[in-house]
Amino acid sequence: MQERAYEKVETLWPYAGFTVRASGNKLGEGRLTLTGKSLLFERNDGLAIGFGFPNLRLIRLKDVHTVELAYSLQGELRSVMFRVSCTFPDGTELDELPSRDEPYRINLLRAITGGVVARFLADQSDARTEGLSKMEDEKFEARIEDLEMNIALFPSKREMDDGVFWDENLLKRSLEEAELEPSVWEDPERARLFYTGTNPSMTVDNAFEKLDLLQEDWVTGRLDNIQRAKSVAMDYKVKMRHAEMGYIDNRGGSPETWIASAERLVGFEKNLQVDILSYA
């Protein structure tokens, strides 16, 4: 660990780094900046403390907001704990994750949390981890495949408006998909998932529920950058499918509003030098 005059670092969230507000149990209030080589903590008094990746020994995720680091300083093992604000690209900082009824909930794939900080540090260092697990690629791809199937089963606008499946083959395929969902999403009691095929709107609602589960995987540090990009691509696919099927948005707007929302998503990711269309 070293203390030195703070040096502004150009960051490009979330692929080359980020800066978030945090409080350290021994260091007070300040901001954390992750760069390609270290984690910097700038205290409010301007003094900066750097944690080099090679010096990290343990990364412990206490909860979605709190990460504890054990590091070596001149052969002595020390520790520090940070509570990280849930931070969004527009600068909004929340002390807690937004609830399912709050607007910022739909932007969790673009949020930085203690879990995200822990995942970045784990991916760039050889430190041991506790309370932090990365989703295996096989399990992740199974979830993406299931969500793609869910999107393909979106009912017609007429069926949505009538609340009835008129296409018997679509109903049959939807109910078959429903049998696979609980194991893929590790939700055997359907505490979160709806039952695809029960009625037309439930099939659509289930796609959003699965996106929300992917968002939770991101903020809890279970997804790496590529998995996150693929998850954002699924968000894009859901929006475009809504437009393709002629659905109105939840405010009664035309299907074109879904296209505009999808295009904004692509533009935002391009600013991060991420081409989500390559995953779509």
C-alpha positions as CSV (number, residue, x, y, z in Angstrom):
1,M,0.0,0.0,0.0
2,Q,1.2,3.5,-0.8
3,E,0.1,7.0,0.0
4,R,0.7,9.7,-2.6
5,A,-0.8,12.8,-4.1
6,Y,-4.0,11.8,-6.0
7,E,-3.5,11.5,-9.7
8,K,-6.6,11.6,-11.9
9,V,-6.9,8.4,-13.9
10,E,-8.9,8.2,-17.1
11,T,-11.4,5.4,-16.7
12,L,-13.8,3.8,-19.0
13,W,-16.5,2.0,-17.0
14,P,-16.8,-0.9,-16.7
15,Y,-14.1,-2.4,-19.0
16,A,-11.0,-0.3,-18.1
17,G,-12.0,0.9,-14.7
18,F,-14.4,3.0,-12.8
19,T,-14.7,5.4,-9.9
20,V,-17.3,5.1,-7.1
21,R,-18.0,6.6,-3.7
22,A,-17.1,4.4,-0.8
23,S,-16.4,4.4,2.9
24,G,-13.5,2.5,4.5
25,N,-13.8,1.2,8.0
26,K,-10.3,2.5,8.8
27,L,-10.0,5.2,6.1
28,G,-13.1,7.3,6.2
29,E,-15.1,8.6,3.3
30,G,-13.8,8.9,-0.2
31,R,-13.8,7.4,-3.7
32,L,-12.6,4.2,-5.1
33,T,-11.0,4.1,-8.6
34,L,-10.2,0.8,-10.3
35,T,-7.4,1.0,-12.9
36,G,-5.6,-1.6,-14.9
37,K,-3.0,-2.0,-12.2
38,S,-4.4,-1.1,-8.8
39,L,-7.3,0.0,-6.7
40,L,-7.0,3.6,-5.5
41,F,-8.9,5.1,-2.6
42,E,-9.0,8.9,-2.6
43,R,-10.0,10.2,0.8
44,N,-12.1,13.3,1.0
45,D,-9.0,15.2,2.3
46,G,-7.3,14.5,-1.0
47,L,-4.8,11.8,0.2
48,A,-4.8,8.7,-2.0
49,I,-4.0,5.2,-1.0
50,G,-3.2,2.6,-3.6
51,F,-3.7,-1.2,-3.4
52,G,-1.6,-2.9,-6.0
53,F,-3.1,-6.2,-7.4
54,P,0.1,-8.2,-6.6
55,N,-0.2,-7.3,-2.9
56,L,-3.8,-8.5,-2.5
57,R,-4.1,-11.7,-0.5
58,L,-7.8,-12.1,0.1
59,I,-11.0,-10.6,-1.4
60,R,-14.0,-11.2,0.8
61,L,-17.5,-10.2,-0.3
62,K,-19.5,-9.5,2.9
63,D,-22.6,-8.5,1.0
64,V,-23.6,-6.8,-2.3
65,H,-22.3,-3.5,-0.9
66,T,-19.3,-4.5,1.2
67,V,-15.9,-5.9,0.2
68,E,-13.0,-6.6,2.6
69,L,-9.4,-6.8,1.4
70,A,-6.4,-8.4,3.0
71,Y,-3.2,-7.1,1.6
72,S,0.5,-7.3,2.2
73,L,2.5,-4.3,3.2
74,Q,6.3,-4.8,3.7
75,G,5.6,-8.4,4.7
76,E,2.9,-7.5,7.1
77,L,-0.7,-8.6,6.5
78,R,-3.3,-5.9,6.9
79,S,-7.0,-5.5,6.0
80,V,-9.5,-2.9,5.1
81,M,-13.2,-3.0,4.4
82,F,-15.1,-0.8,2.0
83,R,-18.8,-0.1,1.6
84,V,-19.5,0.8,-2.0
85,S,-22.4,2.9,-3.1
86,C,-24.6,1.5,-5.8
87,T,-23.4,3.8,-8.6
88,F,-24.9,4.3,-12.1
89,P,-23.3,5.8,-15.2
90,D,-25.3,9.0,-14.9
91,G,-23.6,9.6,-11.5
92,T,-26.6,8.5,-9.4
93,E,-25.4,6.9,-6.1
94,L,-27.7,4.8,-4.0
95,D,-27.0,3.4,-0.5
96,E,-29.1,0.3,-1.3
97,L,-30.0,-1.6,-4.5
98,P,-33.1,-0.1,-6.1
99,S,-36.2,-2.1,-5.4
100,R,-38.1,-3.9,-8.1
101,D,-40.6,-1.0,-8.3
102,E,-37.9,1.7,-8.7
103,P,-36.9,3.1,-12.2
104,Y,-33.2,2.5,-11.7
105,R,-33.8,-1.2,-11.2
106,I,-33.8,-1.7,-15.0
107,N,-30.3,-0.3,-15.1
108,L,-28.6,-2.7,-12.7
109,L,-26.5,-4.2,-15.6
110,R,-24.9,-0.8,-15.7
111,A,-24.3,-0.4,-12.0
112,I,-21.2,-0.7,-9.9
113,T,-21.5,-2.3,-6.4
114,G,-19.3,-3.9,-3.9
115,G,-19.9,-7.2,-5.7
116,V,-18.7,-5.7,-9.0
117,V,-15.6,-4.3,-7.3
118,A,-14.9,-7.7,-5.8
119,R,-15.3,-9.4,-9.2
120,F,-13.0,-7.0,-11.0
121,L,-10.3,-7.4,-8.3
122,A,-10.6,-11.2,-8.4
123,D,-10.3,-11.3,-12.2
124,Q,-7.2,-9.1,-12.1
125,S,-5.3,-10.6,-9.2
126,D,-4.3,-13.9,-7.7
127,A,-5.9,-13.3,-4.3
128,R,-8.1,-15.9,-2.6
129,T,-11.8,-15.1,-2.5
130,E,-14.5,-15.7,0.0
131,G,-18.2,-15.1,-0.4
132,L,-17.6,-14.5,-4.1
133,S,-18.3,-17.0,-6.8
134,K,-18.2,-16.7,-10.6
135,M,-20.9,-18.4,-12.6
136,E,-19.5,-21.2,-14.8
137,D,-19.7,-20.5,-18.5
138,E,-21.8,-23.7,-19.1
139,K,-24.4,-22.6,-16.5
140,F,-24.5,-19.0,-17.9
141,E,-24.9,-20.1,-21.5
142,A,-27.8,-22.4,-20.4
143,R,-29.5,-19.3,-19.0
144,I,-28.9,-17.3,-22.1
145,E,-30.2,-20.2,-24.3
146,D,-33.3,-20.5,-22.1
147,L,-34.0,-16.7,-22.3
148,E,-33.6,-16.8,-26.1
149,M,-36.2,-19.6,-26.2
150,N,-38.5,-17.6,-24.0
151,I,-38.2,-14.6,-26.4
152,A,-38.9,-16.9,-29.4
153,L,-42.2,-17.9,-27.6
154,F,-43.6,-14.4,-27.3
155,P,-47.3,-14.6,-28.3
156,S,-48.9,-12.5,-31.0
157,K,-50.3,-9.1,-30.2
158,R,-53.8,-10.5,-30.6
159,E,-53.1,-13.2,-28.0
160,M,-51.7,-10.6,-25.7
161,D,-54.7,-8.3,-26.1
162,D,-57.2,-11.2,-25.7
163,G,-55.2,-12.9,-22.9
164,V,-55.7,-16.2,-24.6
165,F,-53.4,-18.5,-26.6
166,W,-55.0,-19.1,-30.0
167,D,-52.0,-20.9,-31.4
168,E,-52.1,-24.4,-29.8
169,N,-48.6,-25.3,-31.0
170,L,-47.2,-22.2,-29.3
171,L,-49.0,-23.0,-26.1
172,K,-47.6,-26.6,-26.2
173,R,-44.1,-25.3,-26.8
174,S,-44.5,-22.7,-24.0
175,L,-45.6,-25.3,-21.5
176,E,-42.6,-27.5,-22.5
177,E,-40.3,-24.5,-21.9
178,A,-41.9,-24.0,-18.5
179,E,-40.7,-27.4,-17.4
180,L,-37.1,-26.6,-18.0
181,E,-37.0,-23.1,-16.4
182,P,-36.7,-23.9,-12.7
183,S,-33.5,-25.9,-12.9
184,V,-31.8,-23.6,-15.4
185,W,-32.5,-20.5,-13.1
186,E,-32.0,-22.4,-9.8
187,D,-35.6,-21.5,-8.8
188,P,-37.3,-24.8,-8.1
189,E,-40.1,-23.2,-6.1
190,R,-40.6,-20.4,-8.6
191,A,-40.0,-17.8,-6.0
192,R,-39.0,-15.4,-8.8
193,L,-40.0,-17.1,-12.1
194,F,-43.5,-17.0,-13.6
195,Y,-44.8,-20.0,-15.4
196,T,-44.2,-19.6,-19.1
197,G,-47.4,-20.6,-21.0
198,T,-49.9,-20.1,-18.2
199,N,-51.2,-17.1,-20.2
200,P,-49.7,-14.9,-22.9
201,S,-48.6,-12.0,-20.7
202,M,-46.9,-14.3,-18.3
203,T,-44.6,-15.5,-21.0
204,V,-43.5,-12.0,-21.7
205,D,-43.2,-11.1,-18.0
206,N,-41.0,-14.1,-17.4
207,A,-38.4,-12.8,-19.9
208,F,-38.1,-9.6,-17.8
209,E,-37.8,-11.6,-14.7
210,K,-35.0,-13.6,-16.2
211,L,-33.2,-10.4,-17.2
212,D,-33.6,-9.2,-13.6
213,L,-32.0,-12.4,-12.3
214,L,-29.0,-11.8,-14.7
215,Q,-28.8,-8.2,-13.3
216,E,-28.6,-9.6,-9.8
217,D,-25.9,-12.0,-10.9
218,W,-23.9,-9.0,-12.1
219,V,-24.2,-6.8,-9.0
220,T,-23.4,-9.7,-6.7
221,G,-20.1,-10.4,-8.6
222,R,-21.1,-13.6,-10.3
223,L,-20.6,-12.4,-13.9
224,D,-17.5,-11.3,-15.7
225,N,-17.4,-8.6,-18.4
226,I,-18.2,-10.8,-21.3
227,Q,-21.1,-12.4,-19.5
228,R,-22.4,-9.0,-18.6
229,A,-22.1,-7.9,-22.3
230,K,-24.1,-11.0,-23.4
231,S,-26.7,-10.2,-20.7
232,V,-27.1,-6.6,-22.1
233,A,-27.4,-8.1,-25.6
234,M,-30.4,-10.1,-24.2
235,D,-31.9,-6.9,-22.9
236,Y,-31.6,-5.6,-26.5
237,K,-33.2,-8.7,-27.9
238,V,-36.2,-8.5,-25.6
239,K,-36.8,-4.8,-26.6
240,M,-36.5,-5.6,-30.3
241,R,-38.8,-8.6,-30.0
242,H,-41.4,-6.3,-28.3
243,A,-41.2,-4.0,-31.4
244,E,-41.4,-6.9,-33.8
245,M,-44.5,-8.3,-32.2
246,G,-46.1,-4.9,-32.2
247,Y,-46.5,-4.6,-28.4
248,I,-47.1,-1.2,-26.9
249,D,-44.9,-0.1,-24.0
250,N,-46.1,0.1,-20.4
251,R,-47.0,3.8,-20.9
252,G,-49.2,3.0,-24.0
253,G,-46.6,4.2,-26.5
254,S,-46.1,2.7,-29.9
255,P,-43.8,-0.2,-30.7
256,E,-41.3,2.3,-32.0
257,T,-40.5,3.3,-28.4
258,W,-39.1,-0.2,-27.9
259,I,-36.8,0.3,-30.9
260,A,-35.7,3.7,-29.6
261,S,-34.9,2.1,-26.2
262,A,-32.9,-0.6,-27.8
263,E,-30.9,1.8,-29.9
264,R,-30.1,3.9,-26.8
265,L,-28.8,0.7,-25.2
266,V,-26.5,0.1,-28.2
267,G,-25.3,3.7,-28.1
268,F,-24.5,3.6,-24.5
269,E,-22.5,0.4,-24.8
270,K,-20.6,1.8,-27.8
271,N,-19.4,4.6,-25.5
272,L,-17.8,1.8,-23.5
273,Q,-16.3,0.3,-26.6
274,V,-18.6,-2.7,-26.4
275,D,-20.5,-3.9,-29.4
276,I,-23.4,-5.7,-27.9
277,L,-24.8,-6.4,-31.4
278,S,-21.9,-8.9,-31.9
279,Y,-23.6,-10.9,-29.1
280,A,-27.2,-10.4,-30.3
